[in-house]
Amino acid sequence: MKALVTGATGFIGSHLTDALLKKGFTVSCLVRGTSNLKYLEDLNVKLVRGDCGQIETLYDAVQGVDYVFHAAGLTKACSEAAFSDVNVRGTANLLKAVLEKNSGLKRFVHISSLAAVGPSSNGVPLTENCAADPVSFYGKSKLEGEQLVLNHKKDIPVVVIRPPAVYGPRDRDLLVFFKLVKAGIAPLWGECHYSFIYIEDLIHGIILSAFDENAGGEVFFLSDGSVYSSDDVINAIADAVEKRPIKFKIPRLVMSVAGLIAERSGRVSIVNPDKMRELKHIHWVCDTSKAAERLKFEPQVKIKEGARWTADWYRLHQWL
């Protein structure tokens, strides 16, 4: 079995590459000339130089593979155009390359996000049948990418995966909160509720969707099945770093100002105006029943255990 992974140098893509190799796949990884290869350099993978933004570099990459896992994407940016360029145009290019050069593809797995649908308006976990209403530029770009993929479901055996917040070893976004809690502070912006998924569970669900014959053309939310309050998340991280932080509430206006300051500094980080647009909403929750029924997806890791394992990895690699 041969697979192409885009975004293989990133958090989700690198874990996916590891798992595919363990399952006996021959794996090609699409990498740019500027990519950091530290998670791939000791693996038996084929590195294919290319960029989803440059379609001419994709034709050779997609030829002869049985599966394409599209994990490449932009999660942080300072402009709507930047998100669109990568998450929409890049996806369109990859689909076009597959259509022209790989008519025998067994599955095209597109990694999207809960952000493509937006938050729940009433706290009830969203299902795949809920209308999409993204509230950020990132979410809008991921929804457009999904729509491109699903528009080709009669031509390509596609599947769309929508994870909520993903965490685990190698993740740098939640690392910010681990560091804050370890420093003894825990910022709050109201009573919020979230779905989460540990990286190993997400990878398991992605691979299930690739092999399930009846998953073609479908969309799946994947989470650990629980809904966590802000306090649940902070307490899990506090236990993991063995520190009881002081909790303090940040007014939403301050959050918006912080995002603008970060944007004007020219640094792209998790603190940015687009992320602030998401954090204004309090129910980022999804229902994973469809994946449980259709894919037999059974997540194994809840946030207390996952936060502890993540903190252990951070400490081991001197990130924390």
C-alpha positions as CSV (number, residue, x, y, z in Angstrom):
1,M,0.0,0.0,0.0
2,K,1.3,3.4,-1.0
3,A,0.3,6.7,0.6
4,L,1.1,10.3,0.0
5,V,0.9,12.6,3.1
6,T,0.8,16.4,2.7
7,G,1.7,18.4,5.8
8,A,3.9,15.5,7.0
9,T,6.3,17.8,8.8
10,G,3.5,19.2,11.0
11,F,1.9,18.1,14.2
12,I,-0.9,15.9,12.8
13,G,0.9,14.9,9.6
14,S,4.0,13.7,11.4
15,H,2.0,11.4,13.7
16,L,0.0,10.2,10.8
17,T,3.2,9.3,8.9
18,D,4.5,7.4,11.9
19,A,1.3,5.4,12.1
20,L,1.1,4.6,8.4
21,L,4.7,3.2,8.5
22,K,3.8,1.0,11.4
23,K,0.9,-0.4,9.4
24,G,3.2,-1.3,6.5
25,F,2.5,1.5,4.2
26,T,5.1,2.8,1.7
27,V,4.9,6.6,2.5
28,S,5.8,9.6,0.4
29,C,5.8,13.0,2.1
30,L,5.3,16.2,0.2
31,V,7.8,18.7,1.6
32,R,8.8,22.2,0.7
33,G,12.4,23.3,0.4
34,T,12.0,25.3,3.6
35,S,10.3,22.5,5.6
36,N,11.8,21.4,9.0
37,L,12.3,17.7,8.5
38,K,13.2,16.8,12.1
39,Y,10.2,14.4,12.5
40,L,10.9,12.7,9.2
41,E,14.7,12.5,9.0
42,D,15.0,9.1,10.8
43,L,12.0,7.5,9.0
44,N,11.9,5.3,6.0
45,V,9.9,7.7,3.8
46,K,10.3,9.1,0.4
47,L,10.6,12.9,0.4
48,V,8.9,14.5,-2.5
49,R,9.8,18.2,-3.1
50,G,6.7,20.1,-3.8
51,D,4.1,22.6,-2.7
52,C,0.3,22.4,-2.9
53,G,0.4,26.0,-4.1
54,Q,2.3,25.0,-7.2
55,I,0.3,22.4,-9.1
56,E,3.2,21.4,-11.4
57,T,5.0,20.0,-8.4
58,L,2.0,17.7,-7.5
59,Y,1.6,15.5,-10.6
60,D,4.5,13.2,-9.9
61,A,3.7,13.1,-6.2
62,V,0.2,11.7,-6.7
63,Q,1.0,9.2,-9.3
64,G,1.0,5.5,-8.2
65,V,-0.2,6.1,-4.7
66,D,-3.3,4.3,-3.3
67,Y,-4.1,6.9,-0.6
68,V,-3.7,10.6,-0.3
69,F,-3.9,12.1,3.2
70,H,-4.2,15.9,2.9
71,A,-3.1,17.2,6.3
72,A,-1.3,20.3,4.9
73,G,-3.0,23.6,5.9
74,L,-2.5,27.0,7.4
75,T,-3.9,27.4,10.9
76,K,-2.5,30.9,11.8
77,A,-2.2,33.9,9.5
78,C,-2.7,37.6,9.5
79,S,-5.0,37.8,6.5
80,E,-8.0,36.1,4.9
81,A,-6.1,35.9,1.6
82,A,-3.3,33.9,3.2
83,F,-5.7,31.3,4.6
84,S,-7.5,31.1,1.2
85,D,-4.3,30.7,-0.7
86,V,-3.2,27.6,1.2
87,N,-6.4,26.0,2.5
88,V,-8.5,26.6,-0.6
89,R,-6.2,26.9,-3.6
90,G,-3.8,24.3,-2.3
91,T,-6.6,21.8,-1.9
92,A,-8.0,22.6,-5.4
93,N,-4.5,22.0,-6.9
94,L,-4.1,18.6,-5.1
95,L,-7.6,17.5,-6.3
96,K,-6.8,18.5,-9.8
97,A,-3.6,16.6,-9.8
98,V,-5.3,13.5,-8.6
99,L,-8.0,13.8,-11.2
100,E,-5.5,14.1,-14.0
101,K,-2.9,11.6,-12.8
102,N,-4.4,9.0,-10.5
103,S,-7.7,7.6,-11.6
104,G,-7.2,4.5,-9.4
105,L,-6.9,6.3,-6.0
106,K,-8.6,4.3,-3.2
107,R,-9.2,7.2,-0.8
108,F,-8.5,10.9,-0.5
109,V,-8.7,11.8,3.2
110,H,-9.1,15.6,3.8
111,I,-8.3,16.8,7.3
112,S,-10.6,19.7,8.0
113,S,-11.6,21.2,11.4
114,L,-14.6,21.9,13.6
115,A,-13.8,25.6,12.8
116,A,-15.2,24.9,9.3
117,V,-18.7,24.6,10.9
118,G,-18.2,27.0,13.7
119,P,-19.4,26.9,17.3
120,S,-22.6,25.5,18.7
121,S,-25.1,28.3,19.3
122,N,-26.9,26.6,22.2
123,G,-24.3,24.2,23.7
124,V,-25.6,21.1,22.0
125,P,-22.8,19.2,20.3
126,L,-22.8,19.7,16.5
127,T,-23.5,16.8,14.2
128,E,-22.4,16.4,10.6
129,N,-25.9,17.5,9.5
130,C,-25.7,20.9,11.2
131,A,-25.5,24.0,8.9
132,A,-22.0,25.4,8.7
133,D,-21.5,28.9,10.1
134,P,-17.7,29.5,10.5
135,V,-16.8,32.6,12.5
136,S,-13.1,33.0,11.5
137,F,-11.2,33.4,8.3
138,Y,-9.5,30.1,9.1
139,G,-12.9,28.4,9.5
140,K,-14.2,29.9,6.3
141,S,-11.1,28.7,4.3
142,K,-11.5,25.2,5.8
143,L,-15.2,25.1,4.8
144,E,-14.3,26.1,1.3
145,G,-11.7,23.4,1.1
146,E,-14.3,20.8,2.3
147,Q,-16.7,22.0,-0.3
148,L,-14.1,21.5,-3.1
149,V,-13.4,18.0,-1.8
150,L,-17.0,17.0,-1.6
151,N,-17.8,18.5,-5.0
152,H,-15.5,15.7,-6.4
153,K,-17.0,12.8,-4.4
154,K,-18.4,11.3,-7.6
155,D,-15.0,11.4,-9.2
156,I,-12.7,10.6,-6.3
157,P,-13.4,8.4,-3.2
158,V,-13.1,11.3,-0.7
159,V,-13.7,11.6,3.0
160,V,-13.6,14.7,5.3
161,I,-12.4,14.5,8.9
162,R,-13.4,17.4,11.3
163,P,-11.4,17.3,14.5
164,P,-12.0,19.8,17.3
165,A,-9.0,20.9,19.4
166,V,-6.2,18.4,18.9
167,Y,-3.4,18.0,21.5
168,G,-0.5,15.7,22.3
169,P,3.2,15.4,21.8
170,R,4.7,17.9,19.2
171,D,1.7,20.3,19.6
172,R,2.8,23.9,20.0
173,D,-0.5,25.6,20.3
174,L,-1.6,24.2,23.7
175,L,2.0,24.3,24.9
176,V,1.3,28.0,25.5
177,F,-1.3,27.1,28.1
178,F,0.8,24.4,29.7
179,K,3.6,27.1,30.2
180,L,1.1,29.6,31.6
181,V,-0.3,27.1,34.1
182,K,3.2,26.0,35.1
183,A,4.0,29.6,35.7
184,G,1.0,29.7,38.1
185,I,-1.5,31.6,36.0
186,A,-4.6,30.5,34.1
187,P,-6.4,33.0,31.9
188,L,-10.1,32.6,31.5
189,W,-12.5,34.4,29.1
190,G,-15.8,33.2,30.6
191,E,-17.3,29.8,31.1
192,C,-16.7,27.9,27.9
193,H,-17.1,24.3,26.7
194,Y,-14.9,22.4,24.3
195,S,-14.5,19.1,22.6
196,F,-10.9,17.7,22.4
197,I,-9.2,14.7,20.9
198,Y,-5.8,13.3,21.7
199,I,-3.5,12.9,18.7
200,E,-3.3,9.1,18.8
201,D,-7.1,8.8,18.8
202,L,-7.3,11.2,15.9
203,I,-4.8,9.3,13.8
204,H,-6.7,6.1,14.5
205,G,-9.9,7.6,13.3
206,I,-8.3,9.0,10.2
207,I,-6.9,5.6,9.2
208,L,-10.3,3.9,9.9
209,S,-11.9,6.4,7.5
210,A,-9.4,5.5,4.8
211,F,-10.1,1.8,4.9
212,D,-13.9,1.8,5.5
213,E,-15.6,1.0,2.2
214,N,-18.7,2.9,3.1
215,A,-17.0,6.1,4.2
216,G,-16.6,7.5,0.7
217,G,-18.2,10.9,0.3
218,E,-18.8,11.2,4.0
219,V,-17.9,13.8,6.7
220,F,-17.0,12.8,10.2
221,F,-16.4,14.6,13.5
222,L,-13.8,12.9,15.6
223,S,-13.5,13.8,19.3
224,D,-12.9,11.9,22.6
225,G,-16.7,11.9,23.2
226,S,-16.7,14.2,26.2
227,V,-17.4,17.9,26.6
228,Y,-15.0,19.8,28.9
229,S,-15.6,23.1,30.7
230,S,-12.8,25.7,30.9
231,D,-12.2,24.5,34.5
232,D,-11.9,20.9,33.4
233,V,-9.2,21.8,30.9
234,I,-7.2,24.0,33.3
235,N,-7.5,21.4,36.1
236,A,-6.2,18.6,33.7
237,I,-3.2,20.7,32.7
238,A,-2.6,21.8,36.4
239,D,-2.5,18.1,37.4
240,A,-0.2,17.3,34.6
241,V,2.3,20.1,35.5
242,E,1.7,19.7,39.2
243,K,0.9,23.3,39.8
244,R,-2.3,25.0,41.1
245,P,-2.6,28.2,39.1
246,I,-4.4,31.4,39.9
247,K,-7.3,31.8,37.6
248,F,-8.2,35.3,36.3
249,K,-10.7,36.5,33.8
250,I,-9.6,38.4,30.7
251,P,-12.3,40.8,29.3
252,R,-13.1,40.0,25.7
253,L,-12.1,43.6,24.7
254,V,-8.6,43.0,26.1
255,M,-8.4,39.7,24.0
256,S,-9.2,41.6,20.9
257,V,-6.7,44.3,21.6
258,A,-4.0,41.6,22.3
259,G,-4.8,40.0,19.0
260,L,-4.3,43.3,17.1
261,I,-1.1,44.1,18.9
262,A,0.3,40.6,18.0
263,E,-0.8,41.2,14.4
264,R,0.9,44.6,14.2
265,S,4.1,43.1,15.6
266,G,4.4,41.0,12.5
267,R,4.5,37.7,14.5
268,V,2.0,35.0,13.7
269,S,1.1,33.1,16.8
270,I,-1.9,31.5,18.5
271,V,-2.6,35.1,19.8
272,N,-4.0,36.7,16.7
273,P,-7.2,38.5,15.6
274,D,-8.6,35.5,13.8
275,K,-8.2,33.2,16.8
276,M,-9.8,35.9,19.0
277,R,-12.8,35.7,16.7
278,E,-13.2,32.1,17.6
279,L,-12.5,32.6,21.3
280,K,-15.4,35.0,21.6
281,H,-17.7,32.0,21.3
282,I,-18.3,29.6,24.2
283,H,-19.4,26.3,22.8
284,W,-16.9,24.5,20.6
285,V,-18.4,21.1,20.8
286,C,-19.2,18.2,18.4
287,D,-20.9,14.9,18.4
288,T,-18.9,11.9,17.3
289,S,-21.8,9.4,17.2
290,K,-21.6,9.0,13.4
291,A,-18.0,8.0,13.5
292,A,-18.7,5.6,16.4
293,E,-21.5,3.9,14.4
294,R,-20.1,4.0,10.9
295,L,-16.4,3.6,11.5
296,K,-16.5,1.8,14.9
297,F,-14.4,4.6,16.2
298,E,-13.7,4.2,19.9
299,P,-11.4,6.9,21.4
300,Q,-9.2,5.7,24.2
301,V,-7.8,8.9,25.8
302,K,-9.6,11.5,28.0
303,I,-8.1,14.8,28.7
304,K,-6.7,14.1,32.2
305,E,-4.6,11.2,30.9
306,G,-3.8,12.9,27.6
307,A,-2.7,16.1,29.3
308,R,-0.4,14.1,31.6
309,W,1.2,12.3,28.6
310,T,1.6,15.5,26.7
311,A,3.3,17.3,29.7
312,D,5.6,14.3,30.1
313,W,6.7,14.6,26.4
314,Y,7.1,18.4,26.8
315,R,9.4,17.9,29.8
316,L,11.4,15.1,28.1
317,H,12.1,17.3,25.1
318,Q,12.7,20.4,27.2
319,W,9.7,22.3,25.9
320,L,8.3,22.8,29.4
